[in-house]
Amino acid sequence: MSGKLLRTIGQAQANFAMTMMAACYNLKRLVYFLEAGIEAFRRPK
């Protein structure tokens, strides 16, 4: 998850690449939290 270098042509492709990197990072983080039993993202019943 470096994100230091983008090998894209154009602003639209760079924006898309950054959005995908951020989404992947957030999904990996969510999976880690769920496996660790951290329930910060769940609503109380």
C-alpha positions, 0 to 999 in steps of 0.5 A: 500500500505505498501509493507514492507513485502512480503510473497513469496518464491523465487526472481521471485515471489517477483519481480512479487509481487513488480511489481504488487504493483507498477502497482496498485499504479500507476493506483490508482494515475492515476485515482485520477489525472483524477478525479481531473481534473489534465491534466499533463499526456495528450498531448497538441492538 
